[in-house]
Every structure is written in C-alpha cells, then in structure tokens.
Amino acid sequence: MPSYVMLANWTDQGMRAIEDGPKRVDAARKTLEEMGGRFMSVHMTMGIHDMIIVYEAPDDAVAARFCLMLGKLGYVRTQSLKAFPEEAYRQIANSLR
C-alpha cells in the first residue's frame, strides 16, 4: 500500500481547541481506517510544522480525499507527500542506468 507523509499546521480554530487535539487524531485515524488506510506514526513537532503523520492509503485518490476531509473540518492545514520506500527508491534510481 502506498505511503504518505502529512505535514500539518494547526489553524487558529485548532489552537483554540488544542485540548481536544488527541480526540481529533483518534477520529482521523478511524476515518482513514474506514477508507482502507492506516496511520503508521503520529508526531507532534516543534518548528515550521506542528504535526507529522505517516500513513498508508490504498491509492492517491483515497489519500487526497482524506486530506480534503481533514481540511474541511478547519482545525489543520496539511501538505502531503507521497513517500517511496527504500526498495522502490533503489529500483527507480537503478532504472536510470
């Protein structure tokens, strides 16, 4: 299953309700699982991004729908990156020869 890295930042609304953040993570996890995906890791970070979530989704369309659903709630703004595992990276790099 494809992997994705989500970089998230809390909105003003998200910060005003930060104490409910863990419940929102649980709800997001459940939503993604219902879509056929799963969280691999969740990290609160300090710096330019507030959270990093690594997750798997069945395909890019599901990953995009998941991000749009989160954004629609208004608590976070996200950027998502498709992540290639090391073996895929090696195959891609070796195909350039």
Contact map, one row per residue, 1 for C-alpha under 8 A:
1110000000000000000000000000000000000000000000000000000111100000000000000000000000000000000000000
1111000000000000000000000000000000000000000000000000000111110000000000000000000001110000000000000
1111100000000000000000000000000000000000000000000000011110000000000000000000000001111000000000000
0111110000000000000000000000000000000000000000000000011110000010000000000000000111100000000000000
0011111000000000000000000000000000000000000000000001111000000000000000000000000111100000000000000
0001111100000000000000000000000000000000000000000001111000000000000000000000011110000000000000000
0000111110000000000000000000000000000000000000001111100000000000000000000000011100000000000000000
0000011111000000000000000000000000000000000000001111100000000000000000000001111000000000000000000
0000001111100000000000000000000000000000000000001110000000000000000000000001110000000000000000000
0000000111111110000000000000000000000000000000000100000000000000000000000011100000000000000000000
0000000011111110000000000000000000000000000000000000000000000000000000000111100000000000000000000
0000000001111111000000000000000000000000000000000000000000000000000000000010000000000000000000000
0000000001111111100000000000000000000000000000000000000000000000000000000110000000000000000000000
0000000001111111110010000000000000000000000000000000000000000000000000000111000000000000000000000
0000000001111111110000000000000000000000000000000000000000000000000000000010000000000000000000000
0000000000011111110000000000000000000000000000000000000000000000000000000000000000000000000000000
0000000000001111111110000000000000000000000000000000000000000000000000000000000000000000000000000
0000000000000111111110000000000000000000000000000000000000000000000000000000000000000000000000000
0000000000000000111111000000000000000000000000000000000000000000000000000000000000000000000000000
0000000000000000111111110000000000000000000000000000000000000000000000000000000000000000000000000
0000000000000100111111111000000000000000000000000000000000000000000000000000000000000000000000000
0000000000000000001111111100000000000000000000000000000000000000000000000000000000000000000000000
0000000000000000000111111110000000000000000000000000000000000000000000000000000000000000000000000
0000000000000000000111111111000000000000000000000000000000000000000000000000000000000000000000000
0000000000000000000011111111100000000000000000000000000000000000000000000000000000000000000000000
0000000000000000000001111111110000000000000000000000000000000000000000000000000000000000000000000
0000000000000000000000111111111000000000000000000000000000000000000000000000000000000000000000000
0000000000000000000000011111111100000000000000000000000000000000000001000000000000000000000000000
0000000000000000000000001111111110000110000000000000000000000000000000000000000000000000000000000
0000000000000000000000000111111111000000000000000000000000000000000000000000000000000000000000000
0000000000000000000000000011111111100000000000000000000000000000010000000000000000000000000000000
0000000000000000000000000001111111111110000000000000000010000000010000000000000000000000000000000
0000000000000000000000000000111111111100000000000000000000000000000000000000000000000000000000000
0000000000000000000000000000011111111000000000000000000000000000000000000000000000000000000000000
0000000000000000000000000000001111111000000000000000000010000100000000000000000000000000000000000
0000000000000000000000000000000111111100000000000000000011000000000000000000000000000000000000000
0000000000000000000000000000000111111110000000000000001111000000000000000000000000000000000000000
0000000000000000000000000000100110011111000000000000001110000000000000000000000000000000000000000
0000000000000000000000000000100100001111110000000000111100000000000000000000000000000000000000000
0000000000000000000000000000000000000111110000000000111100000000000000000000000000000000000000000
0000000000000000000000000000000000000011111000000000111000000000000000000000000000000000000000000
0000000000000000000000000000000000000011111100000011110000000000000000000000000000000000000000000
0000000000000000000000000000000000000000111110000011100000000000000000000000000000000000000000000
0000000000000000000000000000000000000000011111000111000000000000000000000000000000000000000000000
0000000000000000000000000000000000000000001111101111000000000000000000000000000000000000000000000
0000000000000000000000000000000000000000000111111100000000000000000000000000000000000000000000000
0000000000000000000000000000000000000000000011111100000000000000000000000000000000000000000000000
0000000000000000000000000000000000000000000001111100000000000000000000000000000000000000000000000
0000001110000000000000000000000000000000000011111111000000000000000000000000000000000000000000000
0000001111000000000000000000000000000000000111111111000000000000000000000000000000000000000000000
0000001110000000000000000000000000000000011110001111100000000000000000000000000000000000000000000
0000111100000000000000000000000000000000011110001111110000000000000000000000000000000000000000000
0000111100000000000000000000000000000011111000000011111000000000000000000000000000000000000000000
0011110000000000000000000000000000000011110000000001111100000000000000000000000000000000000000000
0011110000000000000000000000000000001111100000000000111110000000000000000000000000000000000000000
1111000000000000000000000000000000001111000000000000011111000000000000000000000000000000000000000
1111000000000000000000000000000100111100000000000000001111110110000000000000000000000000000000000
1100000000000000000000000000000000011000000000000000000111110110000000000000000000000000000000000
1100000000000000000000000000000000000000000000000000000011111110000000000000000000000000000000000
0100000000000000000000000000000000000000000000000000000011111111000000000000000000000000000000000
0000000000000000000000000000000000000000000000000000000000111111100000000000000000000000000000000
0000000000000000000000000000000000100000000000000000000011111111110000000000000000000000000000000
0001000000000000000000000000000000000000000000000000000011111111111000000000000000000000000000000
0000000000000000000000000000000000000000000000000000000000011111111100000000000000000000000000000
0000000000000000000000000000000000000000000000000000000000001111111110000000000000000000000000000
0000000000000000000000000000001100000000000000000000000000000111111111000000000000000000000000000
0000000000000000000000000000000000000000000000000000000000000011111111100000010100000000000000000
0000000000000000000000000000000000000000000000000000000000000001111111110000000000000000000000000
0000000000000000000000000000000000000000000000000000000000000000111111111000000000000000000000000
0000000000000000000000000001000000000000000000000000000000000000011111111111000000000000000000000
0000000000000000000000000000000000000000000000000000000000000000001111111111110000000000000000000
0000000000000000000000000000000000000000000000000000000000000000000111111100000000000000000000000
0000000000000000000000000000000000000000000000000000000000000000000011111111000000000000000000000
0000000000101100000000000000000000000000000000000000000000000000000001111111100000000000000000000
0000000001111110000000000000000000000000000000000000000000000000000001101111100000000000000000000
0000000111100100000000000000000000000000000000000000000000000000000001101111110000000000000000000
0000000111100000000000000000000000000000000000000000000000000000000000100111111000000000000000000
0000011110000000000000000000000000000000000000000000000000000000001000100001111100000000000000000
0000011100000000000000000000000000000000000000000000000000000000000000000000111110000000000000000
0001111000000000000000000000000000000000000000000000000000000000001000000000011111000000000000000
0001110000000000000000000000000000000000000000000000000000000000000000000000001111100000000000000
0111100000000000000000000000000000000000000000000000000000000000000000000000000111110000000000000
0111100000000000000000000000000000000000000000000000000000000000000000000000000011111000000000000
0110000000000000000000000000000000000000000000000000000000000000000000000000000001111101100000000
0010000000000000000000000000000000000000000000000000000000000000000000000000000000111111100000000
0000000000000000000000000000000000000000000000000000000000000000000000000000000000011111110000000
0000000000000000000000000000000000000000000000000000000000000000000000000000000000001111111000000
0000000000000000000000000000000000000000000000000000000000000000000000000000000000011111111100000
0000000000000000000000000000000000000000000000000000000000000000000000000000000000011111111110000
0000000000000000000000000000000000000000000000000000000000000000000000000000000000000111111111000
0000000000000000000000000000000000000000000000000000000000000000000000000000000000000011111111100
0000000000000000000000000000000000000000000000000000000000000000000000000000000000000001111111110
0000000000000000000000000000000000000000000000000000000000000000000000000000000000000000111111111
0000000000000000000000000000000000000000000000000000000000000000000000000000000000000000011111111
0000000000000000000000000000000000000000000000000000000000000000000000000000000000000000001111111
0000000000000000000000000000000000000000000000000000000000000000000000000000000000000000000111111
0000000000000000000000000000000000000000000000000000000000000000000000000000000000000000000011111
